[in-house]
Amino acid sequence: MSFTVVVTAILVSSAVSGQSSRPPSPQGKQTSQEFRAKVTRAVASKYLLYMPAGRTTSDGPLPVIVYLHGGSLRGDDVEKVRTLGLPHRLEAEASFPFIVIAPLCPAGEIWTDADAVIGVLDEVLAKYPADRHRVYLTGHSMGGRGALYVAFRYPTRFAAVVAMSALTPVNAWATRLSKLPIWYIHGVEDDQAPISDGDALVHALQAAGNDVKYSRLDHRNHSILDLYDKSEWYEWLLQYQR
C-alpha cells in the first residue's frame, strides 16, 4: 500500500518581515546568517498492514505497533519486509493482538524521513479501529536506530519503544526521549553495532532522567530478530499508554 501526504516544515530565519531590500553581501569574510521559509513536500511510502483475525467492533480499539526493518530490506519491494522480524512472525500468526504497521525504507535511506513514518501512522489511525493512546514503536539494527530517531522527532506520539541492536544511535537524542518508556536490547558480542554504542546510549538516557530498561544479552551477536517470536517485549509495551 502507498499514500501521499503534505508536510510543512519551518526553517529558522532572521529575515525582517516586509523588508524590501537586502544589505550588500560582505566581502572577504564569513558572517552568520539565518533563513525562514515554509517548505511543502509530498511523501509516499509502501507498507505492510496487519489486522488480527476475529476482532469485532465490540472489542474496542486495538493497540498499534510501528515496526521498522533493518537495512537489508531497503528498496522498492515491500514484500521483502515479510521475511524477517515481526512481519515474519505475523505470516504464521493470525491473532497477534495488535494492528502492526511495517513501512518500507527506500534504498539509500536510514529511516531519517520521520515525517513519512508518521504519515503512514496517521493514515492507519484514521481508517481503522486503533487506540491512539497505545501506539508503540520498535525496530532492529537500522530499524532500532530508526525507532529511536522517529521517537526523538515525535516523542509525544508513542507510548513506549523497544529498540534492538541500534546502528550508530545518537546520544544527543536522549534529552527529548527522557519521558518515554524505552526497552533497549543489545547483544554483547555484536560485531556490527558495538555493545559500547548501546552502553553509551543507555548512559545518556539515564543521565537525562529516563528509567530505561536495558538488556545486555551475553553470547548474542547482531542477529537477535528471534526475540520478536517471544511475548515478553510486547507484554512490556502494553504496560504503557499515553
Buried (B, 14 or more C-beta within 10 A) or exposed (E): EEBEBEBEEEEEEEEEEEEEEEEEEEEEEEEEEEEEEEEEEEBEBBBBBBBBEEBEEEEEBBBBBBBBBBBEBBBEEBEBBBEBBBBBBBEEEEEBEBBBBBBBBBEEEBBBBBBBBBBBBEBBBEEBBBBBEBBBBBBBBBBBBBBBBBBBBBBEBBBBBBBBBBBEBEBEBBBBBBEBBBBBBBBEEBEEBBBEBBBBBBBBBBEBEBEBBBBBBEEBBBEBBEBBEEEEBBEBBBEBBE
